[in-house]
Amino acid sequence: MKKVFFFLLLAAGPGLSFSFKTPMPKTKPLEGTWKLVSANWYERNPAYANSAIYKIYTDGRFAFLYFDTKTGEFQGAGGGTYTVNGSSFTEKLEYFSWDSTAVGTSQTFQFKIEGERFTQSGLLNSEKYKNYKIEEVFERVESGTAKHPLVGVWQVESAQYGDQKPNISEKYGNILKFITPEYFYAVYFDTDKKKFHGVSFGKWRAEGTQYMETVLAFSWDATAANTQQTFTWDVKNNKFYQTGKINSKDYANYTIEEVSKRIE
């Protein structure tokens, strides 16, 4: 057999070559969910002393939020798209709750990953935050590689909230839902109007047709924090169907029905 293979190579001539290498998977070093463990600005911002700060990177998008773990109070969020170039990455902001003038800007940072830790450093620039130094260290809390049908980034196409069926683009602009292997992050924003509407974040699990969210932050009503909300779910033809009711002080027996398309 070895002789036959050798003669086949000779017959093929110098213009034809064979490769038996398995294509290497594309590396996405930032992809996953990260939790902040230290930052240079902590001393300047004592209001964040009790905060939990999470940052999510998917294939091409990022999202982050701050919330108070004691009160459940939402403190801020931002997100958009990103690209990596060597040891630097550039984030293009589609929403930024602290300063709308940052929306549409591109912010470039240096990064380093050592084991399960990710260090980000650089300068944030907007009208409110000029040459604002950022030095943050995050710890990975999940890799983002699980293949449950719900894992991905979804864009809400139609919905019923309470007794209303809003036109999504007119009322909100955009609604995205990130579902990672353990966490969910749903954000409502209008990039064109530079308006941030709100965000919900927490952990999720699915059992059969039930989809359960343990809410850690809910910008519209802090009393929803640490509650579990149960829905039914289905995924068909890259569409995610979520139906149920949420309950909190301000949203009692509040209907949620969403149809979302997969964008990642």
Secondary structure, 3 states (H helix, E strand, C coil): CHHHHHHHHHHHCCCCCCCCCCCCCCCCCCCEEEEEEEECCHHHCHHHCCEEEEEEECCCEEEEEEEECCCCCEEEEEEEEEEEECCEEEEEEEEECCCHHHCCCEEEEEEEEECCEEEEEEEECCCCCCCEEEEEEEEEEECCCCCCCCCEEEEEEEEEECCECCCHHHHCCEEEEEECCCEEEEEEEECCCCEEEEEEEEEEEEECCEEEEEEEEECCCHHHCCCEEEEEEEEECCEEEEEEEECCCCCCCEEEEEEEEECC
